[in-house]
Amino acid sequence: MKPKFKHTFIVAAVLLAMPAFAAPPAGTPYYTDRVDKYINEVSAGAFDSANEIMCLVGQTKAEEFINKGSYVALVDNNLCGKTDKANPSNAASSSGEGQSAASLAPDYQKFTMDVTQADANSPVQAKMWILSAGDRTGDPYQQIQLLMTVTETPNATSPLGKFRMDWIGYPATTGNVVIDYNDVIFKGFMTSDTDTQNRARLRFFDQDTRGDSETKATLIRTSASAGYGSTYSAEDGYQGSFNIAFTENEFLRNSGSENMCFSRNDYVNNVWSYGLYNPSNGARVNRNSGFQVKTDLNNRDSGWASYWGVWLPNGQNLTNGQALYKVNNDGTDAGTAYTVLKTGGKLIKNQKETLTLNAIKNVPLNIGIDENGSRQDYQAEWNGSAFIKTQKMECTGSGNNQQCYWLPVQNPNLTFAADSDDINAYSNALGGNVRIPLRDGNGNQAALRADTAVTLYKRTTVMPGDAVPVTLQCYDQCIQANGSTVNHSDTPTNYTFGTDMLLKVGGTPITSTSQEGLHTGALVPVGTNLACDWSTAQNPQTCTWKAWNLEAFYTWETGSNSWNQLTALRKADGTFESFSQPLQVKYAHANNDDTTSQFRLEYAGFGNLQGIPGKCVSMSTHESVTCGPNTRWIPEFSIADGTEVTDSDGTTYLVKGLGMEQHMRKNDAGCTGMTTTSFDLPVIGDLQSPTPTLGAIPTVTAAPKVVGGVIQYR
């Protein structure tokens, strides 16, 4: 008997689409690059882990190595996982220089395998020792021991065959050595068999032994495209129980209080990741945008180093001189070591660009308004005739427990004080600060029109090696050595900026521990003419606002927050890791009213196109709702494959979606005659006793025989 490790049963049954492959008529990466798809359905969440486990095990090609000794398989998590964008707090992110997520580079996990079968009529036993980074931030590395016993090959009655799979997870080192066999992190099982009516049945149970989560499900398939099931999941404060039924065309979900019907033929697509391609040859546009890093290779915590700096999860902070390690994606345990350069501030280059209001129609702008003596942050958009508030920021809690959400507004009209000269805003989509004049050249209030000039100041952080004037001058908001600030002075404050990446006045670095952060006004090269038009030799006067009309100027910011500071990685030879600056591209988005809005998107590497605005939807109905509990953040729109975008040099690229979420549309008139059934769910008592302990991991010195599901040699 030769077992087949498939996951098609779960995919077809609970609608979770695994990676699909686009047709490659031209044979170029634009056509052949993988497109990852999955269907988001709240009641199917209990099957996510089951689906992923079957996919991962399938990559080991265990059926090809029966009785051939122990071997190593490198399994790519990215071929089996799904994008997690369910955190509603993401909707409140407004940093224009936030760290980018990892791209679609392989994320290998080491499986040490030993597959045996006593004879052709005996079950096949596949023993697996797996090195895992853990499930949550803060978890240590884990050694997972998994035993799969296959008793029947797949057939018409049992599409997955008949098997039992049991697993247990222990804390371990990066060398895959178990720290304590008495410290069990999680355990569970999965079975595939038939019920008393000879219907294919799948049962799944997984429990975090620390009591944080539990997932269980029973699924019955009555035909190739129909069946019933019951699911339960509890994790991160969410708990849900559902009964489901599905046919080829419809999906019925019962939560205990109501039925909801969805169409299996009508989907809404939300694209999470994109690639850019050369239109002439279909080649990928790659950027050395960043890589995964850890402060300790023995710990699960991982962050991301990029052009914008270093981001670490769970509120971790880096210190100057600290060691940081690049995580290799080749299945090895070692990582390249760096020394962190962390300064108390950072220098920003501001590059000027002129647009019109019409060009940024419907583009979200973050605008702060003084209301009742305090600042209120809004998102607003120019709708063609006026600025309309779309959302306002509300925050609860404080410190690391603070959560902020964009909430709907009661009064959408955005008005400005009569004495206002400009609208000052920030836009993630445009990539910088935006200034819109409210007065004409004579100083009179002027009505905003489609052709009103808009000045965009694109912001980029100065990194080691960038060309910057050694001496800079400041005339407004000039931070002094003692922390005080001088405003509107005709006598400049002179600063120096050196290879230590610190701005200094009189040799003293300009740094602050302020949580709010401190920012200078415009910094310009020595000799820049900022004299007022009426300035004379006898009465010299400086108009500091003229700095904002320059093609480029600098600003310095400092504070206690990571985004107010520079973090760079020094190699062993003393040079710094060089990252490509994310590519800024223009995207013309067609609105529903037949107008077009220009979005400035940031391409930080393959699979990582940032700047598309988002919204919150209900986890249950997928309809737009106020951000909060049981909601998800999704993109406001998705870019169609083949859409053209252009960079600042006029070079054109093609966009292709690489990671896509689909959700079924509600079908209130459908599901006629369908009912759900409540099935018994697995319980902890169903766990194999004793839980399988496979013993010491076999020693394998040979190169991996399987990488990403592809056999390298036998």
Long-range contacts (C-beta under 8 A, 24 or more apart in sequence): 1-117, 1-120, 1-121, 1-122, 1-123, 1-124, 1-150, 1-152, 1-153, 2-63, 2-66, 2-124, 2-153, 3-62, 3-63, 3-124, 3-126, 3-150, 3-153, 3-161, 3-163, 4-63, 4-153, 4-154, 4-161, 5-54, 5-57, 5-58, 5-60, 5-62, 5-63, 6-54, 6-58, 6-154, 6-159, 6-160, 7-51, 7-54, 7-55, 7-58, 8-159, 9-159, 9-160, 9-192, 9-200, 9-202, 9-221, 10-47, 10-50, 10-51, 10-54, 10-202, 10-219, 11-51, 12-224, 12-225, 13-47, 13-202, 13-219, 13-221, 13-227, 13-229, 13-246, 14-41, 14-44, 14-47, 14-51, 14-219, 14-229, 14-244, 15-39, 15-41, 15-44, 15-246, 15-251, 15-264, 15-664, 16-44, 16-47, 16-48, 16-51, 16-82, 17-662, 18-51, 18-55, 18-80, 19-79, 26-282, 28-277, 28-281, 28-282, 28-283, 29-277, 29-282, 29-283, 29-284, 30-277, 30-282, 30-283, 30-654, 30-656, 31-282, 33-275, 33-284, 33-656, 33-658, 34-79, 34-104, 34-658, 35-656, 35-657, 35-658, 35-659, 35-660, 36-78, 36-82, 36-83, 36-104, 36-658, 36-659, 36-660, 37-660, 37-661, 37-662, 38-82, 38-83, 38-660, 38-661, 38-662, 39-267, 39-661, 39-662, 39-663, 39-664, 40-622, 40-632, 40-661, 40-662, 40-663, 41-251, 41-253, 41-262, 41-663, 41-664, 42-240, 42-242, 42-253, 42-619, 42-620, 43-231, 43-240, 43-242, 43-244, 43-253, 43-255, 44-231, 44-244, 45-215, 45-231, 45-233, 45-240, 46-204, 46-215, 46-216, 46-217, 46-231, 46-232, 46-233, 47-204, 47-217, 47-219, 47-231, 48-82, 49-204, 49-206, 49-215, 50-190, 50-202, 50-204, 50-217, 51-80, 52-80, 52-81, 52-82, 53-165, 53-167, 53-190, 54-160, 55-79, 55-80, 56-80, 56-109, 56-111, 57-126, 57-128, 57-146, 57-148, 57-165, 58-709, 59-706, 59-708, 59-709, 60-111, 60-113, 60-126, 60-128, 60-706, 61-706, 61-709, 61-711, 62-113, 62-115, 62-126, 62-148, 63-115, 63-124, 64-711, 64-714, 65-113, 65-115, 65-705, 65-714, 66-115, 66-116, 66-117, 66-124, 67-115, 67-116, 67-117, 68-115, 68-714, 69-114, 70-112, 70-113, 70-114, 70-698, 70-699, 70-700, 71-112, 71-113, 71-700, 71-702, 71-704, 71-705, 71-706, 72-110, 72-111, 72-112, 72-113, 72-331, 72-700, 72-702, 72-703, 72-704, 72-705, 72-706, 73-110, 73-111, 73-113, 73-704, 73-705, 73-706, 73-707, 74-108, 74-109, 74-110, 74-111, 74-330, 74-331, 74-704, 74-706, 74-707, 74-708, 75-108, 75-109, 75-110, 75-111, 75-708, 75-709, 76-106, 76-107, 76-108, 76-109, 76-707, 76-708, 76-709, 77-107, 77-108, 77-109, 78-104, 78-105, 78-106, 78-107, 79-708, 79-709, 82-661, 83-272, 83-273, 83-659, 83-661, 85-272, 85-632, 85-633, 85-634, 85-661, 86-619, 86-632, 86-633, 87-633, 88-405, 88-616, 88-627, 88-628, 88-629, 88-631, 88-632, 88-633, 89-403, 89-404, 89-405, 90-614, 90-633, 91-405, 91-406, 91-614, 91-615, 91-616, 91-627, 91-633, 92-393, 92-395, 92-403, 92-404, 92-405, 92-406, 92-627, 94-366, 94-377, 94-426, 94-428, 95-428, 95-563, 96-426, 96-427, 96-428, 96-431, 96-432, 96-459, 97-308, 97-309, 97-459, 97-461, 97-563, 98-308, 98-311, 98-563, 99-290, 99-303, 99-304, 99-306, 99-308, 99-309, 99-310, 99-311, 100-289, 100-290, 100-304, 100-306, 100-308, 100-582, 100-604, 100-605, 100-608, 100-610, 101-304, 101-608, 102-290, 102-291, 102-292, 102-304, 102-608, 103-273, 103-289, 103-604, 103-605, 103-606, 103-607, 103-608, 104-273, 104-275, 104-606, 104-607, 104-658, 104-659, 105-329, 105-606, 106-329, 106-708, 107-329, 108-329, 108-330, 108-331, 108-707, 108-708, 109-133, 109-331, 110-176, 110-331, 110-704, 112-176, 112-697, 112-698, 112-700, 114-698, 123-149, 123-150, 123-151, 124-149, 124-150, 125-149, 125-150, 126-150, 127-694, 129-176, 129-694, 129-697, 129-698, 131-172, 131-174, 131-176, 131-333, 132-169, 133-300, 133-302, 134-185, 134-300, 135-186, 135-208, 136-300, 137-300, 137-301, 137-313, 137-314, 138-300, 138-301, 138-314, 139-185, 139-300, 140-171, 140-172, 140-179, 140-298, 140-299, 140-300, 141-171, 141-172, 141-173, 141-174, 141-176, 141-298, 141-299, 141-300, 142-169, 142-170, 142-171, 142-172, 142-185, 143-169, 143-170, 143-172, 143-176, 143-177, 143-178, 143-697, 144-168, 144-169, 144-170, 145-169, 145-170, 145-692, 145-693, 145-694, 146-692, 147-692, 147-694, 157-194, 157-198, 157-200, 158-192, 158-193, 158-194, 158-200, 159-200, 159-221, 160-192, 160-200, 160-202, 161-192, 162-192, 162-193, 162-194, 163-191, 163-192, 164-189, 164-190, 164-191, 164-688, 165-189, 165-190, 165-191, 166-687, 166-688, 166-691, 166-692, 167-692, 168-691, 168-692, 168-693, 173-298, 174-297, 174-298, 174-333, 175-333, 176-333, 176-697, 181-693, 184-209, 184-691, 185-209, 185-210, 187-687, 187-691, 188-687, 189-682, 189-686, 189-687, 189-688, 195-220, 203-682, 203-686, 204-682, 205-681, 205-682, 205-683, 205-684, 205-686, 205-687, 207-684, 212-236, 216-681, 216-682, 216-683, 217-681, 217-682, 218-679, 218-680, 218-681, 218-682, 220-679, 228-676, 228-677, 228-679, 229-679, 230-677, 230-678, 230-679, 230-680, 230-681, 231-681, 232-681, 238-630, 243-676, 243-677, 243-678, 243-679, 244-676, 245-674, 245-675, 245-676, 245-677, 247-674, 249-670, 250-667, 250-670, 250-671, 250-674, 251-664, 251-671, 252-671, 252-674, 252-675, 252-676, 253-676, 254-676, 255-620, 259-671, 259-676, 260-620, 260-621, 260-666, 261-666, 261-667, 261-668, 261-670, 261-671, 261-674, 262-664, 262-665, 262-666, 262-667, 263-664, 263-665, 263-666, 263-667, 263-670, 264-664, 266-664, 266-665, 266-667, 267-662, 267-663, 267-664, 267-665, 268-622, 268-662, 268-663, 268-665, 269-638, 269-657, 269-660, 269-661, 269-662, 270-634, 270-635, 270-638, 270-660, 270-661, 270-662, 270-663, 271-635, 271-638, 271-639, 271-657, 271-658, 271-659, 271-660, 271-661, 272-635, 272-659, 272-660, 272-661, 273-607, 273-608, 273-609, 273-657, 273-658, 273-659, 274-607, 274-609, 274-639, 274-655, 274-656, 274-657, 274-658, 275-606, 275-607, 275-609, 275-655, 275-656, 275-658, 276-583, 276-585, 276-603, 276-609, 276-645, 276-653, 276-654, 276-655, 277-653, 277-654, 277-655, 277-656, 278-653, 278-654, 279-644, 279-652, 279-653, 279-654, 284-606, 285-583, 285-603, 285-606, 285-653, 286-605, 286-606, 287-580, 287-582, 287-583, 287-603, 287-604, 287-605, 287-606, 288-578, 288-579, 288-580, 288-605, 289-579, 289-580, 289-582, 289-604, 289-605, 289-608, 290-579, 290-604, 290-605, 291-326, 291-327, 292-326, 292-327, 292-329, 293-324, 293-325, 293-326, 293-327, 293-338, 294-324, 294-325, 294-327, 294-335, 295-322, 295-323, 295-324, 295-325, 296-325, 297-325, 297-327, 297-333, 297-334, 297-335, 302-327, 305-569, 305-577, 305-579, 306-579, 306-604, 307-461, 307-463, 307-579, 307-580, 307-581, 307-582, 307-604, 308-461, 308-582, 309-461, 309-562, 309-565, 309-566, 309-567, 309-568, 310-340, 310-567, 310-569, 311-562, 315-400, 317-562, 318-342, 318-562, 318-567, 324-569, 331-704, 331-707, 337-572, 338-569, 338-570, 338-571, 338-577, 339-569, 339-570, 340-567, 340-568, 340-569, 340-570, 341-464, 341-501, 341-566, 341-567, 341-568, 341-569, 341-570, 341-576, 342-565, 342-566, 342-567, 343-500, 343-501, 343-502, 343-511, 343-565, 343-566, 344-502, 344-509, 344-511, 344-512, 344-558, 344-565, 345-502, 345-503, 345-509, 345-510, 345-511, 345-512, 345-556, 345-557, 345-558, 345-559, 345-564, 345-565, 345-566, 346-461, 346-462, 346-501, 346-556, 346-557, 346-558, 346-564, 346-565, 346-566, 347-461, 347-462, 347-468, 347-497, 347-501, 347-503, 347-523, 347-554, 347-555, 347-556, 347-566, 348-459, 348-460, 348-461, 348-462, 348-554, 348-555, 348-556, 348-557, 349-459, 349-460, 349-461, 349-462, 349-466, 349-468, 349-552, 349-554, 350-432, 350-433, 350-457, 350-458, 350-459, 350-522, 350-552, 350-553, 350-554, 350-555, 351-432, 351-457, 351-458, 351-460, 351-551, 351-552, 352-455, 352-456, 352-457, 352-548, 352-549, 352-550, 352-551, 352-552, 353-455, 353-456, 353-457, 353-458, 354-453, 354-454, 354-455, 354-456, 355-453, 355-454, 355-455, 355-456, 355-598, 356-450, 356-451, 356-452, 356-453, 356-454, 357-382, 357-436, 357-448, 357-449, 357-450, 357-451, 357-452, 357-454, 358-384, 358-450, 358-451, 359-454, 359-597, 359-598, 360-427, 360-430, 360-434, 360-454, 360-597, 360-598, 361-450, 361-591, 361-595, 361-596, 361-597, 362-589, 362-591, 362-595, 362-597, 363-427, 363-429, 363-430, 363-597, 363-598, 363-599, 364-390, 364-427, 364-428, 364-429, 364-613, 365-425, 365-426, 365-427, 365-434, 366-425, 366-426, 366-427, 366-428, 367-414, 367-423, 367-424, 367-425, 369-414, 378-409, 378-414, 379-406, 380-414, 380-425, 382-448, 384-450, 384-593, 384-595, 386-413, 386-414, 386-448, 387-414, 387-423, 387-448, 388-412, 388-413, 388-414, 389-413, 389-414, 405-616, 405-626, 405-627, 405-628, 406-616, 406-627, 407-626, 407-627, 408-626, 418-445, 427-600, 428-610, 428-611, 428-613, 429-599, 429-600, 429-601, 429-611, 429-612, 429-613, 430-456, 430-458, 430-599, 430-600, 431-456, 431-458, 431-459, 431-584, 431-600, 431-602, 431-611, 432-456, 432-457, 432-458, 432-459, 433-457, 433-459, 435-548, 455-548, 456-600, 457-548, 458-584, 458-600, 460-581, 461-566, 462-501, 462-554, 463-566, 463-568, 463-576, 463-579, 464-499, 464-501, 464-568, 464-576, 465-576, 465-578, 468-497, 468-554, 469-497, 469-525, 469-526, 470-496, 470-497, 470-498, 471-495, 471-496, 471-497, 471-525, 471-526, 472-496, 472-497, 472-503, 472-523, 472-524, 472-525, 472-526, 472-554, 473-523, 473-524, 473-525, 473-526, 473-528, 474-520, 474-521, 474-522, 474-523, 474-524, 475-521, 475-522, 475-530, 475-542, 475-544, 475-547, 476-521, 476-522, 476-544, 476-547, 477-519, 477-520, 477-521, 478-520, 478-521, 479-505, 479-510, 479-512, 479-518, 479-520, 479-556, 479-558, 480-505, 481-505, 481-506, 481-508, 481-510, 483-512, 483-518, 485-518, 487-521, 488-544, 489-542, 490-540, 490-541, 490-542, 492-542, 494-526, 495-523, 495-556, 501-566, 501-568, 503-556, 510-556, 510-558, 511-558, 512-558, 512-559, 512-560, 513-559, 513-560, 514-558, 514-559, 514-560, 515-559, 515-560, 515-561, 516-559, 517-557, 517-558, 517-559, 517-560, 517-561, 517-563, 517-564, 518-557, 518-558, 518-559, 519-555, 519-556, 519-557, 520-555, 520-556, 520-557, 521-547, 521-555, 522-547, 522-548, 522-550, 522-553, 522-554, 522-555, 523-553, 523-554, 523-555, 523-556, 524-550, 524-553, 524-554, 580-605, 582-610, 583-647, 584-647, 584-648, 585-645, 585-646, 585-647, 585-653, 586-645, 586-646, 586-647, 587-639, 587-643, 587-645, 587-655, 589-637, 601-645, 606-658, 607-658, 607-659, 609-639, 609-655, 612-636, 612-637, 612-639, 621-666, 622-663, 622-666, 634-661
